[in-house]
Amino acid sequence: MDWCEDNDLDYVFGLSGNRILAAAVEDNADDIRTRRALKQMLVLRGYAQTDYAAKSWRAERRVCARIEATELGLDIRYV
């Protein structure tokens, strides 16, 4: 990320989830999970974003989450 920013390049990286990111999008995830169940849908997807800074990062960055609720549970991917 630092190299891309130092060289004025746009980038997208997939990120591993963790408890901090999960907590940051929990309200959105709960809303999607609840709406899917109430409407008895097979799947419902939504998106959220938050600012996050891992300890090894030199700056805070925007992280986007794709939140997918299915009958099997919740799947959240971060970029």
Phi, psi and omega per residue, in radians:
M1 nan -0.806 3.132
D2 -1.041 -0.764 -3.118
W3 -1.089 -0.781 3.118
C4 -1.040 -0.785 3.140
E5 -1.179 -0.672 3.116
D6 -1.141 -0.492 -3.122
N7 -1.812 0.319 3.053
D8 0.943 0.769 3.124
L9 -1.922 2.489 2.992
D10 -1.385 2.651 -3.109
Y11 -2.720 2.800 2.997
V12 -2.444 2.205 3.098
F13 -2.120 2.429 2.963
G14 -1.317 2.473 -3.121
L15 -2.109 2.557 3.011
S16 -1.279 2.463 3.065
G17 -1.293 2.755 3.042
N18 -2.649 3.079 -3.052
R19 -1.148 -0.523 3.139
I20 -1.227 -0.802 3.101
L21 -1.150 -0.715 3.116
A22 -1.049 -0.733 3.131
A23 -1.165 -0.601 -3.105
A24 -1.174 -0.509 -3.112
V25 -1.918 0.156 -3.062
E26 -1.017 -0.743 3.139
D27 -1.050 -0.774 3.106
N28 -1.147 -0.743 -3.138
A29 -1.103 -0.724 3.137
D30 -1.130 -0.707 3.112
D31 -1.075 -0.805 -3.127
I32 -1.149 -0.774 3.114
R33 -1.029 -0.778 -3.104
T34 -1.202 -0.806 3.139
R35 -1.084 -0.674 3.103
R36 -1.079 -0.762 -3.123
A37 -1.186 -0.775 -3.114
L38 -1.118 -0.656 -3.137
K39 -1.545 -0.022 -3.125
Q40 0.907 0.794 3.123
M41 -1.507 2.657 3.067
L42 -1.209 -0.716 -3.117
V43 -2.612 2.536 3.032
L44 -2.445 2.270 -3.140
R45 -2.015 2.600 3.065
G46 -2.640 3.070 -3.068
Y47 -2.389 2.640 3.091
A48 -2.553 2.827 3.041
Q49 -2.455 2.698 3.130
T50 -2.664 2.861 3.007
D51 -1.686 2.434 -3.047
Y52 -2.577 2.559 3.074
A53 -2.422 1.874 3.020
A54 -1.179 2.742 -3.115
K55 -1.033 -0.569 -3.097
S56 -1.455 -0.121 -3.138
W57 -1.498 2.576 3.121
R58 -1.487 -0.230 -3.106
A59 -2.593 2.781 3.036
E60 -1.317 2.477 -3.120
R61 -2.319 2.780 3.088
R62 -1.380 2.323 3.081
V63 -2.127 2.273 3.099
C64 -1.867 2.519 -3.136
A65 -2.144 2.324 2.971
R66 -1.719 2.075 -3.072
I67 -1.912 2.144 -3.123
E68 -2.182 2.132 3.082
A69 -1.880 2.265 3.074
T70 -2.271 3.130 3.073
E71 -1.128 -0.366 3.131
L72 -1.517 -0.192 3.130
G73 2.314 -2.741 -3.042
L74 -1.861 2.434 3.058
D75 -2.273 2.110 -3.125
I76 -2.127 2.261 3.092
R77 -2.082 2.443 -3.085
Y78 -2.060 2.418 3.003
V79 -2.380 nan nan
